[in-house]
Amino acid sequence: MTRLNILLALAALGSAMYLVGVQYESRRLFTELEKAQREARRLGTELERLQVDKRSQATPARVERVAQEKLQMRQVTPGITTYLGLGEAGPAKP
């Protein structure tokens, strides 16, 4: 009978230790999940901000301003347009 009691006590102790380990791992995984969800929310917010920046950078007025300032482009006028006749720039011959 004593052996059975010792065996049962060891089984109960082992089961308790296993339960503590499982609970610890569960809590650790839960905190990692919360960190990952927090990071996902932060990245989602950052993505939205970057998309707004992208849309604001691609407005026609900004594109025109950059073309004029940085690329030295200007509006097309008949005074600066060069027209080529058919003999000057005809289709390429094979």
N, C-alpha and C positions, 0 to 999 in steps of 0.2 A: 504494500500500500504506500509506503514511503517513497518508493521509486516512482510510482505513478504521480504522487503529489509533486515531486521534484521535476518530473518530466512536464507536467502541466504548468508548473510555475515558470519553467524555462520557455515553454511555448508561449505563455502569456507575455513574458518579458520580451521575447523575440518579436512577437506580434506588435507590442507597444512600440518597440524601437523602430520597426518597419513603418508603423503608422506615423510616427514623428518625422521620419525621413520623407515620407510621401507628402505630408503636410508642408514641410519646409520647401520641398521642390515645387509644390503647387503654388505657394506664395511667391517664390522666386520667379516662376514663369509668369504669374499674374503681373508682377511689377515690370517684367520685361515687356509684356503685352501692352501695358499702359504707356511705357516709354515709347514703344513703336507707334502706338496710336497718336501720341502727342507729336511725335516727329512727322507722322503722315499729315496731321492737321497743319503743322508749320509749313511743310512742303507744299501742301495745297494752297495755303495763303500766299506763299512765295510765287507759285505758278500763276495764280490770279493776278498778282501785282506785275509780274513779268509780261503777262498777256496784255494788260492795260498799257504798260510801257511800250510794248511792240505796236499796239494799235495807234498810240499817240505819235510814235516815230514814223508811221507810214501815212500820215495825213498828206493830202495833195499839196497843201500850202508848205509844209515842211520839206517835202521832196523838191518842190520848185525852188525854195530858198537855198537848199543845199546844192542843187544843180547850178544855181547862179553864183553862189559864193565859192564853193570848193572846186567845182568842175569848170568854172568860167563859161557856162553855157548861157545863151540868151535866146529870146523869143525869135521865131522865124519871121522875117519880113521880106516883102518882094525885093527890097533894095539889096539884101545880102544873099538872095537865092540865085544860084547858078543853074541855068537850064542847059542841058546837053541835047544836041540834035541827034537824030537817029544814026547818022554816020559816025559820030564821035564815040558813042557808047552803045553800040548795037549788041545783040546777043552774041555770046561766045560761039565761035565756029569749032566744030569738032575736029 
